[in-house]
Amino acid sequence: MSKKNKHHEEHIDETWLIPYADLLTLLLALFIVLFASSTIDNDKFKAMKESLNVAFQKGDGLILDMNKPSEPIEMNQNDTIKLEQLKKQLDQYIQDNNLSQELNTGLTENYVLLTIREFALFDSGSAIVKPLGREKVSVIGTILDEYPQYEVIVSGHTDSVPINNYQFESNWDLSSKRAINFMKLLLQNDSLDPKRFSAIGYGEYRPVSDNATEEGRAQNRRVEVKIKRPD
């Protein structure tokens, strides 16, 4: 046998290893996606998705992401459950007191948003909380007392009709004062930590409805209470 043929026989064709390795990578990726999507933790699913993107683009990020500590994910899961619990408490209060025309709630993965219509708290053009409004604020404060680690942001909103009287030069002033007064009433509950609270006025610049109609303007005149889970 010639040296040439002997040399050829010693080098076995190994090109089949490349598609085989790709197949294994795809199977692993499929398993991870199925595992992540079977849980209710959105943060974990996003982390897995980002890991897969890195793995396919660079081929070296998957193992590192899989080895991240699981504790933060568990905390996120617990906080999500607490947010759902908080929303249920607020919804129950609204239902028990027939306040669905005055208050409503929304939920994201990071916070609960409580929206309070203007007429439930203030007279037109005023930043003084009415007596019945004070009762609502007190109940809300009692509920918030059960969530001592959560940040609370109170924001005031108006419609687009200009205001200019001896008290308020603009809707900025009115919305800010309403937010501050609402927050101050919340903090009359001594159990609440003022460090967790802030107030801001947005004037007419964050509408939720069309200011061209009376109903739309009424929806825009509101106070929002955003209760955020810890970062």
Number of C-alpha atoms within 10 A of each C-alpha: 5 6 7 8 9 10 9 10 9 8 8 7 9 7 8 8 10 9 10 11 11 12 12 11 16 14 12 12 19 13 11 18 15 11 12 19 14 10 10 11 17 16 16 19 19 13 16 21 17 14 21 25 14 15 18 15 10 10 12 13 16 19 12 10 16 13 8 11 9 10 9 13 16 14 13 20 18 12 20 21 12 14 23 16 13 20 20 13 14 20 19 12 18 18 12 10 9 11 15 14 11 16 22 17 18 13 16 11 17 16 23 22 20 20 19 24 19 26 16 20 25 19 12 9 16 16 23 15 20 15 12 11 17 17 14 19 22 16 15 17 20 14 14 21 16 12 15 11 13 21 20 22 18 24 25 31 29 30 26 18 10 11 17 12 8 6 12 16 12 15 24 19 18 23 28 22 21 28 25 19 16 24 23 16 15 22 17 13 17 10 13 18 14 16 8 14 17 15 21 19 22 18 23 22 14 13 19 15 15 15 18 10 10 11 11 15 20 17 22 25 24 27 24 21 22 21 24 20 19 12 10
